[in-house]
Amino acid sequence: MRHTISVLVENEFGVLSRVAGLFSGRGFNIESLTVAETLDPTVSRMTIVTSGNDQIVEQILKQLNKLVSVIKVVNLTGTETVDRELVLIKVNAEAETKPEVLRLVDIFRAKIVDVAPRCYTIEMTGDEEKINALVQLLKPIGIREVVRTGRVAIARGM
Amino acid sequence: MKMTGAEIFVKALEDLGVDIVFGYPGGAVLNIYDALFQNTKVRHLLVRHEQGGVHMADGYARASGKTGVCLVTSGPGATNTVTGIATAYMDSIPIVVFTGQVPTLMIGNDAFQEADIVGITRPCTKHNYLIKQTNDMARIIKEAFYIASTGRPGPVLVDIPKDVLTGTAEYHLPKEVKLRGYHPTYEGHQKQVENAIRMLLEKERPVLYTGGGVILSGASSLLKEFAHILGIPVTTTLMGLGGFPGTDPLSLGMLGMHGTYRANMAISHSDVILGVGARFDDRVTGKIDEFAPGAKIIHVDIDPTSIQKNVPVDIPIVGDLKDVLKKMIKLVKGTKEAANYRKTIAPWRDQIEKWKSTHPLAYKQGKGRIKPQFVVEQIYAITKGDAIITTEVGQNQMFAAQYYLFDRPRTFLSSGGLGTMGYGLPAAIGAQVAMPDKLVVDIAGDGSIQMNIQELATAVQYRLPVKVVILNNGSLGMVRQWQELFFQGKLSHTCLPQVPDFVRLAEAYGAAGFRATKSAEVPEVLRKGFAAPGPAVIDIVTDPNEMVYPMVPAGAPLTKMLLV
């Protein structure tokens, strides 16, 4: 099962490698990982998407907690969360396909952020399914490159 | 008043009560060595190889319970410490290793004697630091000692660039350490402790399974008290030897791959296991799916990651063993339930006695070649069980674990987790520094001893009278044993026909050398060696065909022991 884990860490050099090294050294999966500073500049937040059975995920959470540079670990899976991902898609835009691209951008409430003679760059945020859906629909038109940020998530309300 | 980084370093060690540093100088740490010159508070012991230095700090820590300190230069000095650090990490030993580093501005430029030692040791330290400014020096040193010695102990590495040593700052050693990401749990959850006792008392075939955590926590006497209140048999892991007296009637000896028949049978037929400070590693459990099939498991450990890592646990308790055992004792001490329980489980203890009498540890010392087991028994007899024993790794280690009965904690020093050949001699030297009045004996093999034999020079220089008993079978005995048993006797590269003359080698180093080739000579030669005023090497030519039994083949269940 997939899990989204939110980790508060000391904002100092080497922390990313401690966390990444923990995953690789113990054979855990990382599906995506994002890091950025929080309101408190001495603290960064990592959002990690990983997968494994209950026993593995329990180990991952405990091992993360064990790192001295890790301040707090929350498993967001199973709680009410908002999660989003940002994607940039560079897609072919020939005369005959341009209307279709524009229509899809409109339907998905995406944006075109760069225009070149024969291609568009689309920006969209959404959950993973929405992004996958757009990518699938654009594929027949000809995707040149896709860049995704990986998931960020926040608990709802409270 | 401003001080240089090097002066701050030495002052911080003084203020933290460090009395000995095991070290080796080099370009990047020259300033520290200059500041250490003729220092009377912090002694420095010059080792012969950095790996030896770390093992000495480790042996010092295991024997004394204090934090061991090692100081080396950058680059190769630093990389030479890695095996020692990994050894301490696997066995949860509190040491702090200081490494020199090239100046901050040159880091990353592949400078002379540069190595990214913080990157290299990240997976084998509890935590590590690169000090970036002189101002941070005292605080980081304080934190390093705090992290190494608290919670589940472990090695901490501190990397110090040369310009941080030459720079200046005010000296301020913080009184307290504040780390928002580090809060070990010391107090066991009362309700869980009550649940554990309830579960235990409902069962009839209990086993206490105890590990190195008992020794690290200083919980040996509490463990003994608890075991006797309920009359529960106790088995120890390799790391736990000495944590419960080996001569106690409740002792089952060591369990696992080379454990006693009764310990392995008891754990396999138990209906409840109370694990304290042990981590259910593969050498203990054998085939994991068939480990103790009928047992409920209660697991007490200060490190939550140890719990539920290898085996499913019914009642987990995170906390310091001292705290948890105190709580457990309080619940049962002097109660009627405890008295009844001792009676209830009497048949279980009888069953274990039967296992003990039908399959004791055994060997035959005939008139022929010297059996290594005989040598260990002689060492036990001559030292009256009162020596500090270190070991190398392999057959020598297992014979020592089986045939020397350890009654006190911190008297059996061995690389359990990593299995580091070359550990025993430097660890013995570190232990001798910590315990100058004790007899310290390294039970070695002719293979292992050659991995750090250069430290004999250290022992001689500082008049540390460690005794090295080499069980010399002319081969890499344990690997050879596996080849004999599982590789059709093809002895691929495990024979050591070219072994040095250890007596003359000892003499060349300035130590005393002795040799026994017949079993009748063994007691006399051991006595002479132990009585020698300085370090001594006692070379005992043993039977190369002897194997360590019982043996649970890797991947087999514990009940499938190969017996003699």
Interface residues (C-beta under 8 A of the other chain):
Chain A: V9 E10 F13 G14 S17 R18 G21 G25 Q55 E58 Q59 K62 Q63 N65 K66 L67 V68 S69 V70 I71
Chain B: V118 G119 R122 P123 K126 H127 L130 I147 L179 R180 G181 Y182 D303 P304 T305 Q308 K309 P312
